Amino acid sequence: MQTYCERCGPGLFDEPLNAISNVVFLIAAFAVWYLGRDRGVLSPGIWVLIGLSICVGIGSALWHTFASRWALYLDVVPILLFQLCFLWLYGRRIVGLKQVILVLLLLAYVSANLWLRQYRTWLNGVLFYAPTLGFSLSIGVYHYVHALRERYLLLVSAFVFCIALICRTIDLLVCRQLPIGTHFLWHVLNGVVVYCAMRALIFAIRGDRAWVSRSAAP
């Protein structure tokens, strides 16, 4: 069964646009590194997010090149780890949640993802990302209410993620009209989401003293 519109054969370079478009995650990582260095907040947590952003780009590019099971894991695992790491850092550093509460939330999040894997073929896998969209909207609203700078940033990130989901969903549907498909836009838009998420975290840690003072994390 064809998974992506652009792939029409088993060759290594049958998804060139889907593979190359992952460079956006490397650009996002570099931009966040530059911003974090400029603001003096390149903490271990931010470094982990930067590294995971790079891994997401490389892993996804390998998946869309080799299309093998081992490459699939390199595609899926870094994305999940990035989400978990971001939720942990935001919950601890910004919201100030206790570790036990965060662990329970993350376990619920992972469980929901595992359960929804059985529906990964429905609308080209869009339902699988329902927990991510739910968390994105929830954190976006919290950020808008409490942030002192760039309050809309995470809501914008959630909105961009919605558009990315649409691009992922319609990829196979538009094949006849658009042979290259729209999956590459899923990568590009998610690169924007990753950058916005890390940028919001950096500004919150560096500039919002009210949040930092409430944080239970070091």
C-alpha positions, 0 to 999 in steps of 0.5 A: 500500500502506498504510504506517501504520494511522492513515493512511486517506487522502492528506490532510495531517491523516490521521495526527494522532496519528502527527504530534503524538506527535513532540513527545516528541523536542522534550521530550527535547531540552529536558530534556537541554538543562536537564540539561546546563546544570545540570551544565555539560556543554553541549559542542558534541557535546551541542549537536549531539545536542540539535539532531538530536533536534529535527530528528528530531521535526520531520522525522518530523512532516513525514513523517507530515503530507505523506507525500512523498519529500522528507519521508521524507528529513527523517524518515530522515536526522536519525535516522541522524545522531543514531545516528552522532553518539551512537556517535562521542561515546560511543566517543571520550569514554567508551570512548576508542576511536581515530578509525580504529577508530570510523570503521570501526565507523560505516562497518560500521554504515551499510553494514549499514543500507543492506543491510537497506533491501531488507528494510524491508517485512519485519515493517513494517521491524523488520529494518532496525533490527537493527544499532541494537538490536545496538549498543544492547545492546552499549553497554548492557552496557558502560555497566552494567559501567563506569559509576559512576552510573545503570549500568542507563540504557542497558540500560533504553534498549535494553529500551524500544527493543525495546518500540518495535520491537514497537509498530512491527511490530504497527501494521498488524496491530492496525488492525481492533481499534485504528484509531489503530494503535500507530505513535505509541507508536514515536515516544513510546518512541523519545523516551524512548530518545533522552533516556536515551542523551543523559542517560547520555552527560552523566552519564558525561562529567560524573561518571565521572572514570575514563572521562574520564581514559581518553578520547583525545578533548579 
